[in-house]
Amino acid sequence: DNGVANLSPNQPTAYDLVVTHEVPAGGASGLGAIRVIVDDSIPAALDKDTLECPAAVDPEDPCWSYCPGIPTDPATDYTIGNCPVALVEGSGDIDGEIIELAEGSSTTIVINARVDAGFTSGSISNTATVTLDSAETFTITDITPGDNTSTDTDPVGTGTDLQVVKDDGVTLAIPG
């Protein structure tokens, strides 16, 4: 989710893609860490945000990053701001990114982009999916697969909201 209700051409936006290994109701399952695969096809109407994306990534595509690894304390979710190791960074689509998660932990992939200046109407839909790594599916079943896909859709337009207020500053008018 990028936390906004609508977008404008050339507007920067950041999507937070939170991937979580939930603890089942009733307590820990004893599974420990699992490997998941994350996919997100970045919409064509999103370009690189030159203010947020490092120069080393693709010159045109949006960039993304996250803190890898397995938190030693599953109650601590590592973010870009508190990552004890080097960030994983990329650009363009997130295609088959493998992430290890301890039970009860999550990681946030941040996608930085800018709406293409020529995209002046319509909407942008960004969909991400997470699945168990194929090595995990032999021993683990996802008990709620319905929450493995998330879509954020925002209308894009060049409209504005104008407003005028007229006030003479007087609260009481005296005749005469």
C-alpha positions, 0 to 999 in steps of 0.5 A: 500500500502506498498510503494515498487515495489518488495520484498525479502525474510526476508524483513520487510514491512509495509502496510498503509491501509487508511480508509476514510469517504469522504465528497461528492461533493457539501459539507457535507451530514449531516450524521455525524459519520458512522461505517464501517467494515474492512477486510484484510486476511494477505497473508501466505507468510508474518510473524511477524516482530519481530522488529515492533510487540510487544511481546504481540501479536501472536508470528508468525503472522504480527501485526496491529494497528490504532488510534480508535475513532472519531476525534473532528475535521474531518480535523484532521486525527489521526495516530499512531503518534498523537493518543490521546487515546490507540491504537487498536492492533492485529495480524493476519487477520483483520476480521470484525474490526469495526471503527467509522469515522466522515464525512471527516475523515480517519484512517490508519491501519498499518500492520507490517510484514516480508516476509517469509525467505522461500518465494523466488519467486512469488508475494505477494498480499494483499487485504483489503475491507471496507463495511458499518456496517449492521446497517448503510445500512438501512439508507445510500447508498455508492455512490462509492462502487468501491473504497471499495477494494484495492490490493497491489501486489509485486513480490518477488525474490532473484535477484540483480542488479549488476553494474560496472563503469570503469573510469581512472579519466582523461578527456583528453588523450594526445598522446605520 
